[in-house]
Amino acid sequence: MAEDVAKGYLMDLAERCMIQVRERDIPTLKMRSFQMHDLMRDVCLSKAKQEKFFDIADQSNACQLSTIGRVRRVSVHKFISLQCIKSPRLRILLLFDEFLPKEEHEKLLPLTMRSYYDNHEDELFNPLVWFVMLLGVSMLSIKYMGLWKNMFNNFNFLRVLDYEKGRGAGYKLPKDIGKLVHLRLLSLRDLEFLRLHQLRHLYLPKQCSRKTKLNLGTLRNLQTLVNFNTKNCYVKDLINLTNIRELEIRGPFNIEDFNTEELEKNPPIIQSKYLHSLSIINDEGRMDPRHLIRRLPEYHYLSSNLAYIKLIRCKLEKDPMATLEKLPNLRILEFHPRAFIGNEMLCSTQGFPKLESLSLVCLPNLEEWKADERALPCLRRMEIENCRQLKKLPDGLRFIATLQELKIESMPKTFKDRVEEGGEDFCKVQHVPSIIFQDCK
């Protein structure tokens, strides 16, 4: 796919030192962000503008942009009127600032109201202040709506829309967004209408209005979906996302949104053969991911291509290892605070055939972790952090010849003493080249 080709180009540029890797994912060494040397940036900007590859829009060149018909990529760093950008071939539009500058916001309020607001803005419980604020939001909504419609009607070939620092609430995207049939990536603060059949990457906000309910079932080309939840989305839509590669579920995730008849059939909610990354994060209340793990003990209900799983505050009561260890391509598994609230874990023989990195972080009830011989045969990195009830390391670690790093952090001193040279568990990890202790008291 095009994304794989682009990733290859980025890696090639990094190897040639033409770009610098700013951030890597520690377990996978996957490149997360890049930066460019000032001199290289100047050269690239000059060449890109010369070739009409892209342009940077601000007040100084807004009028010039209206005459450039070949520009396909525009980056807006300071406010300009979108009406100035009249490029019918535009494919990528990046907005790094507000649609309206501060002085434009102020013009929306009558002078008397603006004066009252300036003098009483600290009086949070004054109803008139709240009325003025709400009035401002309402007026902004109208103006924002016109800007959106202008963009959707004129930029028909837009492929990437990233409104990175959008602020404000109460406005909705007009139905005209459906005209952006070539859109591939959409990142917005608020979202109301989704009829973008070619969309590949969708980053939803962490919080939406309770009235917002998104229909994602038609987005069959979607590859990345971040901040999915069943409060604002339909769980059944996941079945139709057959091309999904990266899925982040951020609570709540309630399978009650399926009817009883569907639950009895155990539909494979996440069955994309391309899915390689799954994150389940509970941000509010008790999220019940039983339809993903606890209620689906058979591994074939999850994609066999899953390579990365992260669980945060899921509060699983049943040991999930029995399911996860059967995933043939799983390479990274991370348990973060209260992902598992049971007291025992077991990694059985031949379990986790390709797992390379395992993190157990803040599992307050975990007392015993067992690993049979020939379990975790490819494990290279292991992290145990703040599992204060864990008594000892599993005996099976002595058989994992591939283990290169063991990090133990925020564990009791008695646990550290067992693992250090001369301790009862040292014989299990004496073959590990790097053993790191941090904040063990």
N, C-alpha and C positions, 0 to 999 in steps of 0.2 A: 504494500500500500504506500501511498504518497508519504504518510507520516514516517514509515520505516526508512524511506529514501532520505528524507530530510534529517532524520536522526543520524544516519550514516555520514551525511555531509558535515553535520556539527562535530561529530567525533573526529572526522578528518581534519577539520579546521583547528580543533583543540590540539591534536597531535602535531600540527605544523606550527603551533604557538601563535596562530593568527587571532584566536580568541582565548580568553583565560577562563578556566573553570572556577567559578566563585563558590559554588556549594555542591557537595555530593551527598547522596544518601549513604550513610556509613555502612549498613549491612550489605548493600548491593553495589556500592561504588557508582551508582547511576548518577549521571550529571543532572543537577536540578536547576542551576542558574549559571549564567555566563556574564562576563564583562569584557570590555574591549579597551585596549590602551588608547590614550588620547590621540596619539599620532595616527594610529590605525583607523580610529573613528573618523578623523578628519579626511583621510584618504577615501574611506568608504562613502562618506557623505558626499564628497565632491564627485566621485565617480557615479554614484547612484543618481544624483540630480542631473548629471550630464547625460546619462542614459535614459532619463525619465523613468527610472525604476520606482522612485517614491519621492515625496516632498514633505517638508515640515511646515505646518501652517501656524501662523500667528498674525497679529495685527499688521506687521510690517509687510507681509506679502499676500494678504488675503485677496487683494484685487488681482494680483498676478495669477493666482490659482484659478480664477474664473475663466481665464483664457487658455488654460492648459488642458487640452482634451485627451492627452495620452497618459496622464498620471493615473495609476491604478492603486497606489498605496499612499495614504495620507496620515500623518501623525499630528494631532492637535495638542500642543502643550499649553497654549494660552487661549483664552476665550476669543473666538471669532464667530460670526454668524454663519451657520451652516449653509445659508443661501449663497455665500461667496464661493463655496466649493461646488462647481458645476462640472463635474467630470463623469460623464455617463458610463465610463468604463471602470469606475472605482470598484476595487475588490476588497481592500482592507482599510478600515478607518479605526484608528486608535485615539481615544479621548482620555487625556490625562488630567483634565481640569474640569471645573464646573461648566455646565452649558451657559450659565449666566454669571457675569461678574457681580461683585458685591453691589456696585452702584446700580446695576440693573435690578437686583432684588429690591433695593430701596425704592426705586421708581414705582414699584407695583403698589406701594401703600400711599394713601393720601398723606399730605404733610402733617395734618393735625394728629393723625393716628401714629405716624412715624415718630413725632416729637414725644407723644405720650409714652410710646413703647421705649424710647431711649431713656426716658427719665424714670421709668418704673419697671425696667426689665428684671430687677432683682425680686420683685414682688410676685413670687411664683404662684401664690394662691389668689391673686387678683383676677377676677373673671374677665375683665376687659382686656387684660394682657393676653389671656388665653384666646379671647375672641380675635384679637389682632393677629396673633400667631396663626390661628386656624384660617383666617381670611387670607393671610399671606400664602399659606400652603395651597389654598384653593386657587388663587390667582396664578401661582407658579405652575400648578397642574395644567391650567389652560395653555400657558405659554409653552411649557414643555411639550404638550401634546402637538402643538403646531410644528415645533422643531422636529419631533419624531416623524410626523407625517411627511414633512418636506424631505427628510432623509430617505424614508422608505420609498417615496415616489420617484426620487431622482437617482438613487444609487442601486439600480436593479441588479448589478453584478457583484454586490458586496458579498465577500466570503468570510471576513472576520470582523466582528463587532465586539470590542472590549472597552466597556465603560468602567474603567478600573476604580475610580474614586467617586462614583455616583453618590450623591447625598440627597437626603430628603425622603419623604414618604407621601403616600396618598395619590400618586399618579399611576396610571396604567398605560401599558403599551397599546397603541391602537391596533385594530385588526389588520391595518396595512402592513404590519411586519410580515404577514404571510406572502407579500410580494417579493421578499428577498429569498427567492427559491434556490439561490446558489450559496446561501449562508452555510458555513462549515463550523464556525466557532462562535458561541454567544456567551458573554460573561456580563451579567447585569446585576444591579441591586434589587430590582423588582421585575416581576415577569407575570404576564397575564394570558397571553395568547401564544399557542405553539402549533403552527401548521407548517413547519419547516422540514420537509421530508428529506432534505439533503444534509441536515445538521449532523455534525459528527462529535462535537465537544460541547457539553452544556454544564455550566457551573452555576447552580442555583444558590441563592442567598441562604445563610444559615437559618434565618427566620423570615417567614412570610406572614402576611395577614391571615388570620384564621378563616377568612372567607375565600381565600385563594385555593383553587383546586385545579391542578394542571393535568391535562391529558397528554401523556407521553407515548401512548401506544402506537402512534403513527410514525414515530421517529425511528424507523427500522435501521437507519444507517448510523445511529448513535454509537460512538466508541467510548466516550468518556461521560460519566454522569456523576456529579459530585453534589452532596447534600440532599440526597433523596430521602423522603420520609413519607409516611402514610397519612399524615395530617394534611399535607398539601398535594399529595400525589396518590395515584391508585396503584396498589401493590400488584394488581393483575397486569398492569402495563409492562412489568419487568419480563413477562413471558414473551412479549413481542420484540424485545431488544436483543435480537439474535446475533448482533455484531458487536455487542458491548465488550470492551477490553478492560476498562477500569471503572469500578463501581464503589462509591462511598455512600453508605447508608448512615444518616445522622438522625437519631431518634426524633420522634417516636416511630417504631416499626411494629404495627399491630396487625397480626394476621386475621383479626376479627373482620377486617375489610373484605376477606373472602367469605362466601356463604358456606354453610355447613356441608353442603353437597360437594363443593369444590375441595374443601379441606380433606374430606374422606378419600378423594382421588389422589391426594398428595401430588399436585401438579409441580413439575420442576420449575420453580420460580426463576432460578438463575441457571440457565442451561446453555448459554452462549459458548460455542466451542472456542471462541477467541478470548474469553475472560481469563485474565492473568493476575488481576489485582482486586481484592475485595477487602473493604474496611467497614466495620460495623461499630458505630460510635453512639452511645446513649448520652444525650445532652440534657434531657428533661424527663423526669419520672422513670418508671421501670419499662425498659424496652424488652420485648419478648421476641428474640430471634429464633424461636424454636422451629419455625418453618424452614430455617436455613440450616440449623445444626441439630438442636435438641430433638426436634420432631422428625428429622430426616437422618437416621443413623447410617443409612447406606450412602457411601461416598459417591455413587453414580448420580445422585441428585444434584451434585455440584459439578461444575466444569472440570474435566480432567486436566485442563491446561492451566489451572490456577497455580501461580507461582508465588504470590504474595498475599498473606492474610494478616489483617490487623484487627484486634478486638479491643474495644475500650468501654468499660462500665456496662458490659452486657449482663453481668450478674448471672452467668450460667451456673446452674447447680449440678448438672451432670458433666462428668469428665468428657470434654470434647475431643480428646486425643483419639478415641476409638474411631471417630469419623475422619478427622483431619489426617491421621497417619496413613490413610489409604490413598490420599491424593498423590498420584504418581509423579507430578512435576512441581510439587510445592517446594520452594527453596527458602522462603523467609516466613517465619511465623512469630508474631508479636502479641503477647498478652500484656495489656496495660491496665491501669488501676481498675480493680474490681471487675475485670473481664470474666473471671471465674471465682465463684464464692464457695466451691466445694473444698474438701480437705485432702483429696488424694488424686494424683495423676499417674497414668501408666503409659509408657511407650513400649509397645510389645515388639517381639522379634520381627525383623524385616519391616518395621514401621518407619515411615518417613524416608523412603529410599533415596530422595535427592535433597533433603533439607540441609541447608548450609548455615542458617542463622536462626537461633532460638532465643527469644527474650521473655523472661518472666518478671514482670514489674508490678509491684504493689498488689499482690494477691494475699490478702490478710489472713485467710483461713487455711492456706495451703500448708499442710503438716508433713506430708510424705510424697515424694516424687520417685517413682520407680522407672528404671530403664533396663529392659532385658538385653542380654547379649545379642549382638547383631542388629540392635535398634539404632537408628540415626547413623548409618554407616558413612555419610558424607558430611557430617556436621563439622564446621570450621570455626564458628564463633558462637559463644553462649554468654548470656547476660542474666544475672540474678540480682534483682534490686528490691529492697524493702519487702521481702517475703519473710516477715519476722517470726512466723511460726514454723518455718521449714527447719527440720532437725538436722538433716545431713544431705550430702550429694548422693545420687543414685549409684549403685555398684556398677551399672553398665557403662559408665563413663570410661572405665579403665580399658575398654575394648575399642574405643573410638580413636583410631590412630590418626584421623584427619584433623582432630581438634587443634586449632592453632592459638585460640585466645579464649580465656575465661575471665569475665569481669564480674566482680562481686562488690556490690555497692549498698550502703545503708543497711547492712545486716548486723545481727548481734555479734559481739566480740567472741562469744563462745563458738559461733559458726565459723568465724574467721580462723580461730585457733585450730579447728578441726581440719581446715583446708591447707593451712600453712605447713611448711616442712616440719616434720616431726609430729603432725597431727594425725588423727585417726583416718581422715579422708585423703590425706596427701598421696597415698599409694594409688588412688583412683585418677589423679590428675598430674602425677609427676612427669608424664610424657608431654605435657602441654607447654610449649615454648614461652607463652606470655600469660601470666596470672596477675590480674590487677585487683587491688583492694582499694576501696574508696569510702571514707566516712563510715567505717565499721566500728561501732562503739557498744 
